[in-house]
Amino acid sequence: MVLGRVFEDMCAQMYYRGKMFGFVHLYNGQEAVSTGFIKLLNQADCVVSTYRDHVHALSKGVPARSVMAELFGKATGCCRGQGGSMHMFSAPHNVLGGFAFIGEGIPVATGAAFAAKYRHEVLKESGPDGLDVTLAFFGDGTCNNGQFFECLNMAQLWKLPIVFVVENNLWAIGMSHLRATSDPEIWKKGPAFGMPGVHVDGMDVLKVREVAKEAIERARRGEGPTLVECETYRFRGHSLADPDELRKPDEKTHYAARDPITALKKYIIEQNLGTESELKSIEKKIDDVVEEAVEFADASPHPPRSQLLENVFADPKGFGIGPDGKYRCEDPKFTQGTAQV
């Protein structure tokens, strides 16, 4: 959780210094959800994220330097600088992407869960623990979209090994969840499709972990999906371009007092699980990791011009690159015959 917080605070600094471009959405305040769920996964399990995806990637084990380099648009980033803030992807870590449009990641996650079930039942390729599990993260605003309902139905119909994790931070950009949803208790939509629906305090990592453990184990045993609503709060605006003037100051103050990191520190010390100096050493270690990530990203090269059209079409060289490695669009005859391609 500390890594997520410090990383995102550094992102804000780098964004305002002009090191990052476009929209950057920070995760401050929601760390208990990412940590509580993702740290229970195996390497083969999948995570499908949203545009607020940096910390999900970090929780799944993507190195901080790879995430930071991606945010800087550098060739050493986890997507070689082509994804940026909203499209974190890492095949080795089974992070199947951040998705900029709300809801579009849910069908991808459902497909990944179907693939896991197929591998397990047809190809007999699963590990000894059971099925590989997929976590689909999305926000409260997404729960009013069609893909959400369609995929809940499909996942329950086929008993897919997926957990739908709603990070309900009470605001869909500037729209209050209470004003946009006919029944604001999202967890109730699970039982409507025949799957368990659970509400949990998303500011308490231990409570999140307890619920997550049950849901993930259930999916791994082949008993199907679970819908988990984590009620949380983002401490910053919707993105770093948002002045955050729509939320009331007393609401922000109320949730700031429930900071999940502060609460866990208090619990650790009260339960004699660690000392203040041990926690300080963790923070120092994290500061060093994030500083190194910035230095690495800053020193990394920009993607070469030849990379521009790669991965756009199925041709591994990129449709616009000729056999000589040069852009075909530089050839005066480039447009001849392309209608048939």
FENURRA-V103562 format. One record per backbone hydrogen bond with DSSP energy under -1.0 kcal/mol. CO is the residue of the C=O (numbers start at 1). NH is the residue of the N-H. Records with the same first field share a line. If there is no record, write none. Layout:
CO=NH / NH
This chain:
1=5
2=6
3=7
4=8
5=9
6=10
7=11
8=12
9=13
10=14
11=15
12=16
13=17
14=19
15=18
24=240
27=30
28=235
30=33 / 34
31=35
32=36
33=37
34=38
35=39
37=40
38=41
46=135
47=96
48=137
53=57
54=58
55=59
56=60
57=62
58=61
63=67
64=68
65=69
66=70 / 78
67=71
68=72
69=74
70=73
74=77
77=80
79=82
84=87
90=95
91=94
94=47
95=90
97=49
101=104
105=109
106=110
107=111
108=112
109=113
110=114
111=115
112=116
113=117
114=118
115=119
116=120
117=121
118=122 / 123
119=125
127=130
133=46
134=163
135=48
136=165
138=167
141=144
142=145
146=150
147=151
148=152
149=153
150=154
151=155
152=156
153=157
154=158
155=160
160=162
161=134
162=226
163=136
164=228
165=138
166=168 / 230
167=169
168=232
170=177
172=175
175=172
176=179 / 180
177=181
184=186
185=188
186=189
187=190
190=193 / 195
191=194
196=227
198=229
200=231
201=204
204=208
205=209
206=210
207=211
208=212
209=213
210=214
211=215
212=216
213=217
214=218
215=219
216=220
217=221
218=223
219=222
220=131
226=164
227=198
228=166
229=200
230=168
231=202
239=242
248=252
249=253
250=254
251=255
252=256
253=257
255=258
256=259
259=263
260=264
261=265
262=266
263=267
264=268
265=269
266=270
267=271
268=273
269=272
275=279
276=280
277=281
278=282
279=283
280=284
281=285
282=286
283=287
284=288
285=289
286=290
287=291
288=292
289=293
290=294
291=295
292=296
293=297
294=298
295=299
296=300
301=75
304=307
305=308
307=310
309=312
315=318
318=321
320=328
322=325
326=322
327=330
328=331
331=334
333=336
335=338
337=340
